[in-house]
Amino acid sequence: MALTFFKTNKNKQFNYKPVYWDKAKEERNKRLKTAFEETDKEYSEALRERMDLRWKRNSPQAAQKNANLRVLAILLVIGIFFYYIFLA
């Protein structure tokens, strides 16, 4: 056994396991589960759940459309502003 005056501490070890979450796969599995399970829920409840899934799925498209309209409106205002400054 070696004679040591200073002992060094060991490195800390962590047991971190990264988790991968696939939102599209989770929604697909939820839709399949509701489609194949026996209908013990009420019809209106199942309809509400399907509509909620569709709304969440289509919302990025609506957001993109709103963003495009906003950019178009800003460009229109800037164009009118420059028209009055340089041509009027």
PDB file of N, CA, C and O in Angstrom, chain B, residues numbered from 101:
ATOM      1  N   MET B 101       0.836  -1.159   0.000  1.00  0.00           N
ATOM      2  CA  MET B 101       0.000   0.000   0.000  1.00  0.00           C
ATOM      3  C   MET B 101       0.888   1.231   0.000  1.00  0.00           C
ATOM      4  O   MET B 101       1.865   1.313   0.743  1.00  0.00           O
ATOM      5  N   ALA B 102       0.524   2.199  -0.859  1.00  0.00           N
ATOM      6  CA  ALA B 102       1.339   3.398  -1.005  1.00  0.00           C
ATOM      7  C   ALA B 102       1.013   4.390   0.101  1.00  0.00           C
ATOM      8  O   ALA B 102      -0.122   4.481   0.570  1.00  0.00           O
ATOM      9  N   LEU B 103       2.018   5.114   0.495  1.00  0.00           N
ATOM     10  CA  LEU B 103       1.867   6.119   1.528  1.00  0.00           C
ATOM     11  C   LEU B 103       1.466   7.442   0.862  1.00  0.00           C
ATOM     12  O   LEU B 103       2.215   7.970   0.041  1.00  0.00           O
ATOM     13  N   THR B 104       0.277   7.984   1.214  1.00  0.00           N
ATOM     14  CA  THR B 104      -0.195   9.229   0.614  1.00  0.00           C
ATOM     15  C   THR B 104      -0.519  10.226   1.717  1.00  0.00           C
ATOM     16  O   THR B 104      -1.062   9.877   2.765  1.00  0.00           O
ATOM     17  N   PHE B 105      -0.166  11.486   1.442  1.00  0.00           N
ATOM     18  CA  PHE B 105      -0.467  12.540   2.394  1.00  0.00           C
ATOM     19  C   PHE B 105      -1.801  13.237   2.084  1.00  0.00           C
ATOM     20  O   PHE B 105      -2.522  13.684   2.976  1.00  0.00           O
ATOM     21  N   PHE B 106      -2.093  13.308   0.782  1.00  0.00           N
ATOM     22  CA  PHE B 106      -3.340  13.949   0.356  1.00  0.00           C
ATOM     23  C   PHE B 106      -4.183  12.945  -0.405  1.00  0.00           C
ATOM     24  O   PHE B 106      -3.714  12.311  -1.350  1.00  0.00           O
ATOM     25  N   LYS B 107      -5.409  12.808   0.006  1.00  0.00           N
ATOM     26  CA  LYS B 107      -6.314  11.909  -0.706  1.00  0.00           C
ATOM     27  C   LYS B 107      -7.201  12.750  -1.628  1.00  0.00           C
ATOM     28  O   LYS B 107      -7.760  13.770  -1.225  1.00  0.00           O
ATOM     29  N   THR B 108      -7.309  12.298  -2.851  1.00  0.00           N
ATOM     30  CA  THR B 108      -8.171  13.013  -3.795  1.00  0.00           C
ATOM     31  C   THR B 108      -9.562  12.388  -3.773  1.00  0.00           C
ATOM     32  O   THR B 108      -9.720  11.177  -3.622  1.00  0.00           O
ATOM     33  N   ASN B 109     -10.555  13.242  -3.927  1.00  0.00           N
ATOM     34  CA  ASN B 109     -11.930  12.757  -3.951  1.00  0.00           C
ATOM     35  C   ASN B 109     -12.234  12.150  -5.313  1.00  0.00           C
ATOM     36  O   ASN B 109     -11.678  12.556  -6.333  1.00  0.00           O
ATOM     37  N   LYS B 110     -13.120  11.182  -5.305  1.00  0.00           N
ATOM     38  CA  LYS B 110     -13.559  10.598  -6.568  1.00  0.00           C
ATOM     39  C   LYS B 110     -14.548  11.541  -7.245  1.00  0.00           C
ATOM     40  O   LYS B 110     -15.207  12.341  -6.581  1.00  0.00           O
ATOM     41  N   ASN B 111     -14.646  11.445  -8.546  1.00  0.00           N
ATOM     42  CA  ASN B 111     -15.589  12.260  -9.287  1.00  0.00           C
ATOM     43  C   ASN B 111     -17.017  11.856  -8.940  1.00  0.00           C
ATOM     44  O   ASN B 111     -17.311  10.697  -8.644  1.00  0.00           O
ATOM     45  N   LYS B 112     -17.891  12.860  -8.989  1.00  0.00           N
ATOM     46  CA  LYS B 112     -19.300  12.561  -8.740  1.00  0.00           C
ATOM     47  C   LYS B 112     -19.870  11.872  -9.969  1.00  0.00           C
ATOM     48  O   LYS B 112     -19.553  12.229 -11.103  1.00  0.00           O
ATOM     49  N   GLN B 113     -20.702  10.894  -9.729  1.00  0.00           N
ATOM     50  CA  GLN B 113     -21.334  10.175 -10.825  1.00  0.00           C
ATOM     51  C   GLN B 113     -22.845  10.356 -10.723  1.00  0.00           C
ATOM     52  O   GLN B 113     -23.439  10.247  -9.651  1.00  0.00           O
ATOM     53  N   PHE B 114     -23.441  10.637 -11.881  1.00  0.00           N
ATOM     54  CA  PHE B 114     -24.886  10.830 -11.934  1.00  0.00           C
ATOM     55  C   PHE B 114     -25.489   9.734 -12.785  1.00  0.00           C
ATOM     56  O   PHE B 114     -24.879   9.272 -13.749  1.00  0.00           O
ATOM     57  N   ASN B 115     -26.665   9.329 -12.432  1.00  0.00           N
ATOM     58  CA  ASN B 115     -27.376   8.302 -13.186  1.00  0.00           C
ATOM     59  C   ASN B 115     -28.461   8.953 -14.028  1.00  0.00           C
ATOM     60  O   ASN B 115     -29.643   8.658 -13.853  1.00  0.00           O
ATOM     61  N   TYR B 116     -28.071   9.834 -14.938  1.00  0.00           N
ATOM     62  CA  TYR B 116     -29.013  10.545 -15.785  1.00  0.00           C
ATOM     63  C   TYR B 116     -29.265   9.745 -17.051  1.00  0.00           C
ATOM     64  O   TYR B 116     -28.336   9.391 -17.776  1.00  0.00           O
ATOM     65  N   LYS B 117     -30.538   9.466 -17.305  1.00  0.00           N
ATOM     66  CA  LYS B 117     -30.920   8.769 -18.518  1.00  0.00           C
ATOM     67  C   LYS B 117     -31.835   9.702 -19.306  1.00  0.00           C
ATOM     68  O   LYS B 117     -32.947   9.982 -18.857  1.00  0.00           O
ATOM     69  N   PRO B 118     -31.403  10.186 -20.463  1.00  0.00           N
ATOM     70  CA  PRO B 118     -32.247  11.113 -21.224  1.00  0.00           C
ATOM     71  C   PRO B 118     -33.513  10.429 -21.705  1.00  0.00           C
ATOM     72  O   PRO B 118     -33.516   9.239 -22.019  1.00  0.00           O
ATOM     73  N   VAL B 119     -34.588  11.202 -21.756  1.00  0.00           N
ATOM     74  CA  VAL B 119     -35.886  10.680 -22.153  1.00  0.00           C
ATOM     75  C   VAL B 119     -36.268  11.324 -23.480  1.00  0.00           C
ATOM     76  O   VAL B 119     -36.209  12.545 -23.624  1.00  0.00           O
ATOM     77  N   TYR B 120     -36.658  10.503 -24.443  1.00  0.00           N
ATOM     78  CA  TYR B 120     -37.110  11.004 -25.736  1.00  0.00           C
ATOM     79  C   TYR B 120     -38.624  10.966 -25.758  1.00  0.00           C
ATOM     80  O   TYR B 120     -39.225   9.933 -25.461  1.00  0.00           O
ATOM     81  N   TRP B 121     -39.244  12.078 -26.107  1.00  0.00           N
ATOM     82  CA  TRP B 121     -40.705  12.177 -26.121  1.00  0.00           C
ATOM     83  C   TRP B 121     -41.152  12.520 -27.521  1.00  0.00           C
ATOM     84  O   TRP B 121     -40.794  13.567 -28.059  1.00  0.00           O
ATOM     85  N   ASP B 122     -41.929  11.642 -28.108  1.00  0.00           N
ATOM     86  CA  ASP B 122     -42.448  11.859 -29.459  1.00  0.00           C
ATOM     87  C   ASP B 122     -43.920  12.225 -29.340  1.00  0.00           C
ATOM     88  O   ASP B 122     -44.772  11.366 -29.113  1.00  0.00           O
ATOM     89  N   LYS B 123     -44.204  13.514 -29.498  1.00  0.00           N
ATOM     90  CA  LYS B 123     -45.564  14.013 -29.312  1.00  0.00           C
ATOM     91  C   LYS B 123     -46.512  13.432 -30.362  1.00  0.00           C
ATOM     92  O   LYS B 123     -47.634  13.047 -30.036  1.00  0.00           O
ATOM     93  N   ALA B 124     -46.068  13.368 -31.615  1.00  0.00           N
ATOM     94  CA  ALA B 124     -46.926  12.855 -32.682  1.00  0.00           C
ATOM     95  C   ALA B 124     -47.273  11.384 -32.436  1.00  0.00           C
ATOM     96  O   ALA B 124     -48.411  10.966 -32.649  1.00  0.00           O
ATOM     97  N   LYS B 125     -46.293  10.607 -31.990  1.00  0.00           N
ATOM     98  CA  LYS B 125     -46.547   9.191 -31.729  1.00  0.00           C
ATOM     99  C   LYS B 125     -47.522   9.023 -30.560  1.00  0.00           C
ATOM    100  O   LYS B 125     -48.388   8.149 -30.585  1.00  0.00           O
ATOM    101  N   GLU B 126     -47.372   9.867 -29.541  1.00  0.00           N
ATOM    102  CA  GLU B 126     -48.269   9.775 -28.397  1.00  0.00           C
ATOM    103  C   GLU B 126     -49.702  10.109 -28.794  1.00  0.00           C
ATOM    104  O   GLU B 126     -50.637   9.435 -28.362  1.00  0.00           O
ATOM    105  N   GLU B 127     -49.885  11.153 -29.620  1.00  0.00           N
ATOM    106  CA  GLU B 127     -51.227  11.496 -30.082  1.00  0.00           C
ATOM    107  C   GLU B 127     -51.809  10.395 -30.957  1.00  0.00           C
ATOM    108  O   GLU B 127     -52.994  10.078 -30.849  1.00  0.00           O
ATOM    109  N   ARG B 128     -50.984   9.810 -31.824  1.00  0.00           N
ATOM    110  CA  ARG B 128     -51.444   8.721 -32.692  1.00  0.00           C
ATOM    111  C   ARG B 128     -51.893   7.527 -31.859  1.00  0.00           C
ATOM    112  O   ARG B 128     -52.943   6.939 -32.123  1.00  0.00           O
ATOM    113  N   ASN B 129     -51.105   7.171 -30.860  1.00  0.00           N
ATOM    114  CA  ASN B 129     -51.478   6.045 -29.995  1.00  0.00           C
ATOM    115  C   ASN B 129     -52.764   6.337 -29.220  1.00  0.00           C
ATOM    116  O   ASN B 129     -53.579   5.440 -29.002  1.00  0.00           O
ATOM    117  N   LYS B 130     -52.939   7.585 -28.808  1.00  0.00           N
ATOM    118  CA  LYS B 130     -54.162   7.946 -28.093  1.00  0.00           C
ATOM    119  C   LYS B 130     -55.372   7.830 -29.006  1.00  0.00           C
ATOM    120  O   LYS B 130     -56.423   7.347 -28.586  1.00  0.00           O
ATOM    121  N   ARG B 131     -55.230   8.274 -30.268  1.00  0.00           N
ATOM    122  CA  ARG B 131     -56.337   8.162 -31.221  1.00  0.00           C
ATOM    123  C   ARG B 131     -56.661   6.707 -31.498  1.00  0.00           C
ATOM    124  O   ARG B 131     -57.832   6.331 -31.544  1.00  0.00           O
ATOM    125  N   LEU B 132     -55.637   5.883 -31.684  1.00  0.00           N
ATOM    126  CA  LEU B 132     -55.869   4.460 -31.946  1.00  0.00           C
ATOM    127  C   LEU B 132     -56.539   3.781 -30.753  1.00  0.00           C
ATOM    128  O   LEU B 132     -57.424   2.942 -30.916  1.00  0.00           O
ATOM    129  N   LYS B 133     -56.106   4.155 -29.567  1.00  0.00           N
ATOM    130  CA  LYS B 133     -56.692   3.559 -28.367  1.00  0.00           C
ATOM    131  C   LYS B 133     -58.173   3.904 -28.264  1.00  0.00           C
ATOM    132  O   LYS B 133     -58.991   3.036 -27.961  1.00  0.00           O
ATOM    133  N   THR B 134     -58.523   5.161 -28.511  1.00  0.00           N
ATOM    134  CA  THR B 134     -59.922   5.546 -28.427  1.00  0.00           C
ATOM    135  C   THR B 134     -60.737   4.942 -29.561  1.00  0.00           C
ATOM    136  O   THR B 134     -61.934   4.705 -29.400  1.00  0.00           O
ATOM    137  N   ALA B 135     -60.102   4.688 -30.718  1.00  0.00           N
ATOM    138  CA  ALA B 135     -60.842   4.120 -31.842  1.00  0.00           C
ATOM    139  C   ALA B 135     -61.146   2.639 -31.619  1.00  0.00           C
ATOM    140  O   ALA B 135     -62.216   2.165 -32.001  1.00  0.00           O
ATOM    141  N   PHE B 136     -60.222   1.910 -31.008  1.00  0.00           N
ATOM    142  CA  PHE B 136     -60.382   0.466 -30.879  1.00  0.00           C
ATOM    143  C   PHE B 136     -60.981   0.006 -29.554  1.00  0.00           C
ATOM    144  O   PHE B 136     -61.407  -1.143 -29.435  1.00  0.00           O
ATOM    145  N   GLU B 137     -61.019   0.876 -28.570  1.00  0.00           N
ATOM    146  CA  GLU B 137     -61.601   0.436 -27.306  1.00  0.00           C
ATOM    147  C   GLU B 137     -63.121   0.437 -27.424  1.00  0.00           C
ATOM    148  O   GLU B 137     -63.698   1.124 -28.268  1.00  0.00           O
ATOM    149  N   GLU B 138     -63.730  -0.318 -26.591  1.00  0.00           N
ATOM    150  CA  GLU B 138     -65.180  -0.362 -26.608  1.00  0.00           C
ATOM    151  C   GLU B 138     -65.725   0.966 -26.110  1.00  0.00           C
ATOM    152  O   GLU B 138     -65.149   1.587 -25.216  1.00  0.00           O
ATOM    153  N   THR B 139     -66.813   1.388 -26.678  1.00  0.00           N
ATOM    154  CA  THR B 139     -67.346   2.710 -26.369  1.00  0.00           C
ATOM    155  C   THR B 139     -68.140   2.673 -25.071  1.00  0.00           C
ATOM    156  O   THR B 139     -69.365   2.551 -25.082  1.00  0.00           O
ATOM    157  N   ASP B 140     -67.437   2.780 -23.963  1.00  0.00           N
ATOM    158  CA  ASP B 140     -68.111   2.882 -22.688  1.00  0.00           C
ATOM    159  C   ASP B 140     -68.267   4.348 -22.293  1.00  0.00           C
ATOM    160  O   ASP B 140     -68.952   4.664 -21.320  1.00  0.00           O
ATOM    161  N   LYS B 141     -67.630   5.241 -23.048  1.00  0.00           N
ATOM    162  CA  LYS B 141     -67.822   6.669 -22.810  1.00  0.00           C
ATOM    163  C   LYS B 141     -69.082   7.114 -23.521  1.00  0.00           C
ATOM    164  O   LYS B 141     -69.615   6.418 -24.385  1.00  0.00           O
ATOM    165  N   GLU B 142     -69.528   8.259 -23.147  1.00  0.00           N
ATOM    166  CA  GLU B 142     -70.648   8.829 -23.864  1.00  0.00           C
ATOM    167  C   GLU B 142     -70.158   9.358 -25.207  1.00  0.00           C
ATOM    168  O   GLU B 142     -68.980   9.675 -25.371  1.00  0.00           O
ATOM    169  N   TYR B 143     -71.061   9.446 -26.146  1.00  0.00           N
ATOM    170  CA  TYR B 143     -70.691   9.890 -27.491  1.00  0.00           C
ATOM    171  C   TYR B 143     -70.178  11.327 -27.481  1.00  0.00           C
ATOM    172  O   TYR B 143     -69.206  11.636 -28.170  1.00  0.00           O
ATOM    173  N   SER B 144     -70.799  12.191 -26.729  1.00  0.00           N
ATOM    174  CA  SER B 144     -70.386  13.597 -26.711  1.00  0.00           C
ATOM    175  C   SER B 144     -68.987  13.757 -26.126  1.00  0.00           C
ATOM    176  O   SER B 144     -68.223  14.613 -26.572  1.00  0.00           O
ATOM    177  N   GLU B 145     -68.651  12.952 -25.147  1.00  0.00           N
ATOM    178  CA  GLU B 145     -67.324  13.020 -24.545  1.00  0.00           C
ATOM    179  C   GLU B 145     -66.262  12.578 -25.547  1.00  0.00           C
ATOM    180  O   GLU B 145     -65.205  13.202 -25.645  1.00  0.00           O
ATOM    181  N   ALA B 146     -66.530  11.522 -26.280  1.00  0.00           N
ATOM    182  CA  ALA B 146     -65.591  11.053 -27.288  1.00  0.00           C
ATOM    183  C   ALA B 146     -65.459  12.070 -28.418  1.00  0.00           C
ATOM    184  O   ALA B 146     -64.364  12.287 -28.936  1.00  0.00           O
ATOM    185  N   LEU B 147     -66.565  12.688 -28.796  1.00  0.00           N
ATOM    186  CA  LEU B 147     -66.538  13.709 -29.833  1.00  0.00           C
ATOM    187  C   LEU B 147     -65.713  14.904 -29.394  1.00  0.00           C
ATOM    188  O   LEU B 147     -64.938  15.445 -30.182  1.00  0.00           O
ATOM    189  N   ARG B 148     -65.868  15.317 -28.159  1.00  0.00           N
ATOM    190  CA  ARG B 148     -65.101  16.444 -27.633  1.00  0.00           C
ATOM    191  C   ARG B 148     -63.601  16.132 -27.655  1.00  0.00           C
ATOM    192  O   ARG B 148     -62.792  16.997 -27.988  1.00  0.00           O
ATOM    193  N   GLU B 149     -63.240  14.918 -27.308  1.00  0.00           N
ATOM    194  CA  GLU B 149     -61.834  14.532 -27.297  1.00  0.00           C
ATOM    195  C   GLU B 149     -61.248  14.535 -28.715  1.00  0.00           C
ATOM    196  O   GLU B 149     -60.127  14.996 -28.925  1.00  0.00           O
ATOM    197  N   ARG B 150     -62.011  14.020 -29.682  1.00  0.00           N
ATOM    198  CA  ARG B 150     -61.539  14.020 -31.075  1.00  0.00           C
ATOM    199  C   ARG B 150     -61.389  15.436 -31.605  1.00  0.00           C
ATOM    200  O   ARG B 150     -60.421  15.747 -32.298  1.00  0.00           O
ATOM    201  N   MET B 151     -62.354  16.296 -31.279  1.00  0.00           N
ATOM    202  CA  MET B 151     -62.266  17.683 -31.731  1.00  0.00           C
ATOM    203  C   MET B 151     -61.072  18.388 -31.109  1.00  0.00           C
ATOM    204  O   MET B 151     -60.415  19.193 -31.769  1.00  0.00           O
ATOM    205  N   ASP B 152     -60.786  18.098 -29.856  1.00  0.00           N
ATOM    206  CA  ASP B 152     -59.643  18.699 -29.180  1.00  0.00           C
ATOM    207  C   ASP B 152     -58.341  18.278 -29.856  1.00  0.00           C
ATOM    208  O   ASP B 152     -57.451  19.103 -30.060  1.00  0.00           O
ATOM    209  N   LEU B 153     -58.229  16.997 -30.203  1.00  0.00           N
ATOM    210  CA  LEU B 153     -57.027  16.520 -30.880  1.00  0.00           C
ATOM    211  C   LEU B 153     -56.864  17.176 -32.246  1.00  0.00           C
ATOM    212  O   LEU B 153     -55.754  17.554 -32.621  1.00  0.00           O
ATOM    213  N   ARG B 154     -57.952  17.314 -32.991  1.00  0.00           N
ATOM    214  CA  ARG B 154     -57.876  17.954 -34.306  1.00  0.00           C
ATOM    215  C   ARG B 154     -57.498  19.419 -34.180  1.00  0.00           C
ATOM    216  O   ARG B 154     -56.718  19.935 -34.980  1.00  0.00           O
ATOM    217  N   TRP B 155     -58.045  20.084 -33.183  1.00  0.00           N
ATOM    218  CA  TRP B 155     -57.768  21.500 -33.006  1.00  0.00           C
ATOM    219  C   TRP B 155     -56.289  21.710 -32.681  1.00  0.00           C
ATOM    220  O   TRP B 155     -55.652  22.616 -33.218  1.00  0.00           O
ATOM    221  N   LYS B 156     -55.755  20.881 -31.813  1.00  0.00           N
ATOM    222  CA  LYS B 156     -54.340  20.999 -31.469  1.00  0.00           C
ATOM    223  C   LYS B 156     -53.454  20.670 -32.660  1.00  0.00           C
ATOM    224  O   LYS B 156     -52.387  21.259 -32.830  1.00  0.00           O
ATOM    225  N   ARG B 157     -53.894  19.736 -33.475  1.00  0.00           N
ATOM    226  CA  ARG B 157     -53.102  19.316 -34.618  1.00  0.00           C
ATOM    227  C   ARG B 157     -53.087  20.396 -35.697  1.00  0.00           C
ATOM    228  O   ARG B 157     -52.075  20.561 -36.379  1.00  0.00           O
ATOM    229  N   ASN B 158     -54.174  21.129 -35.865  1.00  0.00           N
ATOM    230  CA  ASN B 158     -54.266  22.129 -36.923  1.00  0.00           C
ATOM    231  C   ASN B 158     -53.861  23.524 -36.478  1.00  0.00           C
ATOM    232  O   ASN B 158     -53.812  24.424 -37.317  1.00  0.00           O
ATOM    233  N   SER B 159     -53.576  23.745 -35.241  1.00  0.00           N
ATOM    234  CA  SER B 159     -53.287  25.090 -34.756  1.00  0.00           C
ATOM    235  C   SER B 159     -52.007  25.695 -35.323  1.00  0.00           C
ATOM    236  O   SER B 159     -51.993  26.908 -35.532  1.00  0.00           O
ATOM    237  N   PRO B 160     -50.932  24.956 -35.588  1.00  0.00           N
ATOM    238  CA  PRO B 160     -49.752  25.591 -36.176  1.00  0.00           C
ATOM    239  C   PRO B 160     -50.035  26.184 -37.554  1.00  0.00           C
ATOM    240  O   PRO B 160     -49.425  27.187 -37.925  1.00  0.00           O
ATOM    241  N   GLN B 161     -50.933  25.595 -38.306  1.00  0.00           N
ATOM    242  CA  GLN B 161     -51.262  26.131 -39.620  1.00  0.00           C
ATOM    243  C   GLN B 161     -51.961  27.472 -39.482  1.00  0.00           C
ATOM    244  O   GLN B 161     -51.670  28.405 -40.230  1.00  0.00           O
ATOM    245  N   ALA B 162     -52.863  27.574 -38.549  1.00  0.00           N
ATOM    246  CA  ALA B 162     -53.571  28.835 -38.337  1.00  0.00           C
ATOM    247  C   ALA B 162     -52.606  29.904 -37.830  1.00  0.00           C
ATOM    248  O   ALA B 162     -52.712  31.068 -38.214  1.00  0.00           O
ATOM    249  N   ALA B 163     -51.683  29.520 -36.984  1.00  0.00           N
ATOM    250  CA  ALA B 163     -50.698  30.471 -36.476  1.00  0.00           C
ATOM    251  C   ALA B 163     -49.803  30.975 -37.607  1.00  0.00           C
ATOM    252  O   ALA B 163     -49.466  32.158 -37.649  1.00  0.00           O
ATOM    253  N   GLN B 164     -49.418  30.090 -38.517  1.00  0.00           N
ATOM    254  CA  GLN B 164     -48.588  30.486 -39.649  1.00  0.00           C
ATOM    255  C   GLN B 164     -49.352  31.439 -40.562  1.00  0.00           C
ATOM    256  O   GLN B 164     -48.777  32.401 -41.072  1.00  0.00           O
ATOM    257  N   LYS B 165     -50.624  31.187 -40.770  1.00  0.00           N
ATOM    258  CA  LYS B 165     -51.446  32.058 -41.611  1.00  0.00           C
ATOM    259  C   LYS B 165     -51.555  33.451 -40.983  1.00  0.00           C
ATOM    260  O   LYS B 165     -51.434  34.457 -41.683  1.00  0.00           O
ATOM    261  N   ASN B 166     -51.779  33.510 -39.683  1.00  0.00           N
ATOM    262  CA  ASN B 166     -51.854  34.793 -38.992  1.00  0.00           C
ATOM    263  C   ASN B 166     -50.533  35.544 -39.063  1.00  0.00           C
ATOM    264  O   ASN B 166     -50.521  36.764 -39.226  1.00  0.00           O
ATOM    265  N   ALA B 167     -49.426  34.830 -38.943  1.00  0.00           N
ATOM    266  CA  ALA B 167     -48.112  35.472 -39.025  1.00  0.00           C
ATOM    267  C   ALA B 167     -47.887  36.039 -40.424  1.00  0.00           C
ATOM    268  O   ALA B 167     -47.351  37.139 -40.562  1.00  0.00           O
ATOM    269  N   ASN B 168     -48.284  35.310 -41.458  1.00  0.00           N
ATOM    270  CA  ASN B 168     -48.126  35.801 -42.825  1.00  0.00           C
ATOM    271  C   ASN B 168     -48.966  37.045 -43.063  1.00  0.00           C
ATOM    272  O   ASN B 168     -48.502  37.986 -43.707  1.00  0.00           O
ATOM    273  N   LEU B 169     -50.196  37.066 -42.554  1.00  0.00           N
ATOM    274  CA  LEU B 169     -51.043  38.244 -42.696  1.00  0.00           C
ATOM    275  C   LEU B 169     -50.458  39.441 -41.950  1.00  0.00           C
ATOM    276  O   LEU B 169     -50.538  40.568 -42.438  1.00  0.00           O
ATOM    277  N   ARG B 170     -49.888  39.217 -40.807  1.00  0.00           N
ATOM    278  CA  ARG B 170     -49.277  40.286 -40.028  1.00  0.00           C
ATOM    279  C   ARG B 170     -48.093  40.886 -40.774  1.00  0.00           C
ATOM    280  O   ARG B 170     -47.945  42.107 -40.814  1.00  0.00           O
ATOM    281  N   VAL B 171     -47.246  40.044 -41.366  1.00  0.00           N
ATOM    282  CA  VAL B 171     -46.101  40.532 -42.135  1.00  0.00           C
ATOM    283  C   VAL B 171     -46.586  41.332 -43.341  1.00  0.00           C
ATOM    284  O   VAL B 171     -46.018  42.379 -43.652  1.00  0.00           O
ATOM    285  N   LEU B 172     -47.606  40.864 -44.010  1.00  0.00           N
ATOM    286  CA  LEU B 172     -48.165  41.569 -45.156  1.00  0.00           C
ATOM    287  C   LEU B 172     -48.703  42.941 -44.744  1.00  0.00           C
ATOM    288  O   LEU B 172     -48.491  43.923 -45.455  1.00  0.00           O
ATOM    289  N   ALA B 173     -49.384  43.018 -43.624  1.00  0.00           N
ATOM    290  CA  ALA B 173     -49.918  44.292 -43.137  1.00  0.00           C
ATOM    291  C   ALA B 173     -48.783  45.255 -42.791  1.00  0.00           C
ATOM    292  O   ALA B 173     -48.869  46.444 -43.099  1.00  0.00           O
ATOM    293  N   ILE B 174     -47.739  44.766 -42.166  1.00  0.00           N
ATOM    294  CA  ILE B 174     -46.600  45.625 -41.818  1.00  0.00           C
ATOM    295  C   ILE B 174     -45.925  46.149 -43.079  1.00  0.00           C
ATOM    296  O   ILE B 174     -45.583  47.329 -43.156  1.00  0.00           O
ATOM    297  N   LEU B 175     -45.732  45.281 -44.063  1.00  0.00           N
ATOM    298  CA  LEU B 175     -45.127  45.728 -45.314  1.00  0.00           C
ATOM    299  C   LEU B 175     -45.996  46.758 -46.020  1.00  0.00           C
ATOM    300  O   LEU B 175     -45.475  47.698 -46.619  1.00  0.00           O
ATOM    301  N   LEU B 176     -47.300  46.595 -45.959  1.00  0.00           N
ATOM    302  CA  LEU B 176     -48.220  47.553 -46.559  1.00  0.00           C
ATOM    303  C   LEU B 176     -48.108  48.914 -45.874  1.00  0.00           C
ATOM    304  O   LEU B 176     -48.064  49.940 -46.552  1.00  0.00           O
ATOM    305  N   VAL B 177     -48.063  48.937 -44.563  1.00  0.00           N
ATOM    306  CA  VAL B 177     -47.927  50.188 -43.815  1.00  0.00           C
ATOM    307  C   VAL B 177     -46.587  50.854 -44.133  1.00  0.00           C
ATOM    308  O   VAL B 177     -46.540  52.068 -44.329  1.00  0.00           O
ATOM    309  N   ILE B 178     -45.520  50.098 -44.186  1.00  0.00           N
ATOM    310  CA  ILE B 178     -44.203  50.651 -44.519  1.00  0.00           C
ATOM    311  C   ILE B 178     -44.202  51.205 -45.940  1.00  0.00           C
ATOM    312  O   ILE B 178     -43.637  52.269 -46.194  1.00  0.00           O
ATOM    313  N   GLY B 179     -44.830  50.491 -46.858  1.00  0.00           N
ATOM    314  CA  GLY B 179     -44.906  50.963 -48.243  1.00  0.00           C
ATOM    315  C   GLY B 179     -45.654  52.271 -48.350  1.00  0.00           C
ATOM    316  O   GLY B 179     -45.207  53.170 -49.062  1.00  0.00           O
ATOM    317  N   ILE B 180     -46.774  52.411 -47.670  1.00  0.00           N
ATOM    318  CA  ILE B 180     -47.539  53.659 -47.668  1.00  0.00           C
ATOM    319  C   ILE B 180     -46.721  54.783 -47.032  1.00  0.00           C
ATOM    320  O   ILE B 180     -46.747  55.919 -47.506  1.00  0.00           O
ATOM    321  N   PHE B 181     -46.008  54.469 -45.975  1.00  0.00           N
ATOM    322  CA  PHE B 181     -45.157  55.454 -45.303  1.00  0.00           C
ATOM    323  C   PHE B 181     -44.083  55.986 -46.254  1.00  0.00           C
ATOM    324  O   PHE B 181     -43.892  57.198 -46.358  1.00  0.00           O
ATOM    325  N   PHE B 182     -43.391  55.096 -46.939  1.00  0.00           N
ATOM    326  CA  PHE B 182     -42.353  55.528 -47.880  1.00  0.00           C
ATOM    327  C   PHE B 182     -42.951  56.260 -49.084  1.00  0.00           C
ATOM    328  O   PHE B 182     -42.317  57.163 -49.629  1.00  0.00           O
ATOM    329  N   TYR B 183     -44.130  55.894 -49.494  1.00  0.00           N
ATOM    330  CA  TYR B 183     -44.784  56.586 -50.605  1.00  0.00           C
ATOM    331  C   TYR B 183     -45.023  58.056 -50.247  1.00  0.00           C
ATOM    332  O   TYR B 183     -44.758  58.947 -51.053  1.00  0.00           O
ATOM    333  N   TYR B 184     -45.526  58.302 -49.029  1.00  0.00           N
ATOM    334  CA  TYR B 184     -45.792  59.678 -48.613  1.00  0.00           C
ATOM    335  C   TYR B 184     -44.502  60.469 -48.393  1.00  0.00           C
ATOM    336  O   TYR B 184     -44.475  61.676 -48.636  1.00  0.00           O
ATOM    337  N   ILE B 185     -43.449  59.819 -47.942  1.00  0.00           N
ATOM    338  CA  ILE B 185     -42.191  60.524 -47.685  1.00  0.00           C
ATOM    339  C   ILE B 185     -41.500  60.898 -49.010  1.00  0.00           C
ATOM    340  O   ILE B 185     -41.119  62.054 -49.195  1.00  0.00           O
ATOM    341  N   PHE B 186     -41.339  59.951 -49.916  1.00  0.00           N
ATOM    342  CA  PHE B 186     -40.518  60.178 -51.108  1.00  0.00           C
ATOM    343  C   PHE B 186     -41.296  60.657 -52.328  1.00  0.00           C
ATOM    344  O   PHE B 186     -40.716  61.347 -53.166  1.00  0.00           O
ATOM    345  N   LEU B 187     -42.563  60.332 -52.470  1.00  0.00           N
ATOM    346  CA  LEU B 187     -43.290  60.679 -53.671  1.00  0.00           C
ATOM    347  C   LEU B 187     -44.330  61.774 -53.468  1.00  0.00           C
ATOM    348  O   LEU B 187     -44.839  62.319 -54.448  1.00  0.00           O
ATOM    349  N   ALA B 188     -44.652  62.100 -52.256  1.00  0.00           N
ATOM    350  CA  ALA B 188     -45.657  63.138 -52.033  1.00  0.00           C
ATOM    351  C   ALA B 188     -45.051  64.488 -51.770  1.00  0.00           C
ATOM    352  O   ALA B 188     -45.777  65.460 -51.564  1.00  0.00           O
TER     353      ALA B 188
END
